[in-house]
Amino acid sequence: MKKIVAIVLVAFTLTLTANRLQAQATKFGFISLSELITSMPEYKKADSSMQDYQQALNQNFEDMKREFNEKDSLLSSKDTAKYTKAQIEIKRKQLGELYLKLQGYQQQAGQLYQQKQQDLMAPIQRKAADVVTTVAKENGYTYVFLKDALLVSPPADDLLPIVKKKLALK
């Protein structure tokens, strides 16, 4: 009976010691990925490219609008007398199609913009996440949380300076 009590006591002590060691090894960290990503040079290039793309989409819309207004003014003027009824009907049909195209363009442009943004940002986000994972492993962090998502948290380290140093960012 004494052996059983001794074995249980040793097992309990080992379990308690292991739990205490495990609790001491748990390190928490946090990072603001948005702040990290916006400080990366790749982001600045992607942002510039996105602005250019947005301007191109806007210019295309303005060109379509100008074309619509020109065709609309032709049909509204007194010059329609030189066209036959069939020609006027065709021009009105073309104007209606252009109007529908204009209406759908804004939604289409929004989708094109989002797709372009996803294409440009995905590699940057992946690189940032990979570096954070590497830094966490190198420095023994068990958990890394997004700073923006935390309302209340236990004491933790901000990994942003370490990750920026790893990426050679200021």
Protein Blocks (a to p, Z undefined) as FASTA:
>chain_A
ZZmmmmmmmmmmmmmmmmmmmmmmpccddddfklmmmmpmklmmmmmmmmmmmmmmmmmm
mmmmmmmmmmmmmmmmmklmmpcfklmmmmmmmmmmmmmmmmmmmmmmmmmmmmmmmmmm
mmmmmmmmmmmmmmmmmnopabdcdfklpmbdcddddfklmmmmmnopZZ
